[in-house]
Amino acid sequence: MAGNFDPASIPGLSNEAREAVSAFFKAMTAWQSETAKLGEKNSKQVFDKMATAASALGWPEQIVDAARTQMQSIGEMQTKTMEHIKQAWEEQLKLPNAAMASPDAFLSKFQAMPNLGAAGSFPTRTLSEQRLPRPWHFGWSLESSGSSCGLKISTA
């Protein structure tokens, strides 16, 4: 929807408003694109290093899988939110006399994002809510020695 939007098609906009709206859509689209590219570029490296660190600590793969899932959900939420904002702007601009239309109706579009729950909410399951193996599932225990704590893995 918003990808094909042309502010020049909106009657009644001044040249200044048309240029400003075009610049907004161009900037938002570029931000979406850069966000996706950076997410793809950095995620493999980060999660490979996380997997190496988790393995070195003797932690299960589910730790990395859960973190990856969480980060991907957040990235998808950000992308969907950006698209939703562009669509809300497009819908507002297509109204007759868009500049004079009720700001309440426009603002209400930001109260709940589609498929995301309430605006500003986290994905439905956080890492702490996911069913991850707990240390006791693996015979792990925390031991305290002096001022530091260590992780002991029992082999029994």
N, C-alpha and C positions, 0 to 999 in steps of 0.2 A: 504494500500500500504506500508507505512513505518513501520507498525507494524510487518511485516514478513520479513523485510529487513535483510540480513545477509552479513555484509561487507567481510566475508571470501570468498564470491562468486565473488568478484570483482578481476579480474586478474590484475597483475602488481602492487598491493599495497605492500609496505614493511610491515614487521611485526609491526613495530612501527606505521605506518599509520593505519593499520588494527585495532590495539589495540586502537588507539586514536579515530578512527571513531566509533568503538563499544562503547567506553566509552561515547562519545557524544550522541549517540542514546539512550543508557541506561539512561543517566542523563536527557535527554529531556523527555523521556517517564515517568520517575519517577516524574519529575516536573509537567507534565501534570496530572498525577494521583493524586499527592498531592494537586495541585491546585483545582481539582474537589472535592476531599474529604473535603478540608478546606471550599470551597464554600458551600457545602451542610451542613456541620457541623455548620458553623457560621451563615448562612443566616436565618435559622428558628429563632434562638435566637435573632438576630439583628432585624428582621422584626416584631417579636412578641413585642419586647420592643418599636420599633418605632410605632407600632399600638397603644400600650398602651399610649405612650406619645401623639400621635396625637389625640386620643380620649379624653385624659385629657384636651387637649387644645381646644377641640370642632372642630377639623379639620376633614374634610371628609375622608373616607376610600380611596378615589382616590389618595390622597397624598402618602399613603403607597404603593398602587398598582403601581403607576407611578415609585416610587423609586425602588420597587422590579423588575419591568420590565426593568428599566434602568440597574440595577446591573446584572440581568441575561443576558442581551444583551452583556454587557462588558465581563462577564465570558465566554460566548459562543465565543465572538470574540477572547479572549485570547487563548482558546482551539483550535479554528480553525487556528489561526495564528501559534501556535506551530506545529500543524499537517502540515500546509503548508510549514513551514521551513524544517521539516524533509523530506517531499516529494521532495522539491527542492534539498536538499542534495543528496537524493537517486537518483534522475534523473541525477544530475551532476556526481555522482560516477559511474553510469552505462554507461556514454559516453566512447567511445574508448579514451584511454590515458587521463583519467579524470583530472589528475593533470595539464596537459598542455592545457586543454580546455579553451576557452575564458571566462574570468571572467565577461565580459559584459553581456553575455547571462545568466549567473548564477545570476548576480545582478538584471537583468531585472525582474526576477521572484519575487523579493521583492518589485517592484514598485507598483503593484496592487495585492492585495490578492483577491482570488476568493470569491465572495459573501460578501465581506467586504468593497468594495470601495477602495479608495486610501490608501496605507499603512499609518498607524498612524491616520486615521480619526476615529471619534467617530461613534457610531451607528447612524442610519439615523435620529432618533428623540431624542433630548435631553429633559430633564424634562421641560425646559422653552418653548419648541416647542409643547409639548403635550397639548391637550385640557383639561386642568384641570379646575375645578371650581375655580373661582376667589373669593376673599373675598366678593365682592359686590353681588355675587350670593347667599350668605348666610346672608346678612344683617350685615356683619362685617364692622367695621370701626376702624381706628387707631385714638386714641386720645392722645394728648400730655398734660402732666401735669408736669410742672416744667422741670426737666432734664430727665425725663423718658417717654417712650411711653408705652401705654397699648392698649390692644385689647378689644373692646367693641362689644358684640354681641347683636343686637337688637332683641327683641322678637316679634316685630310687623310685 
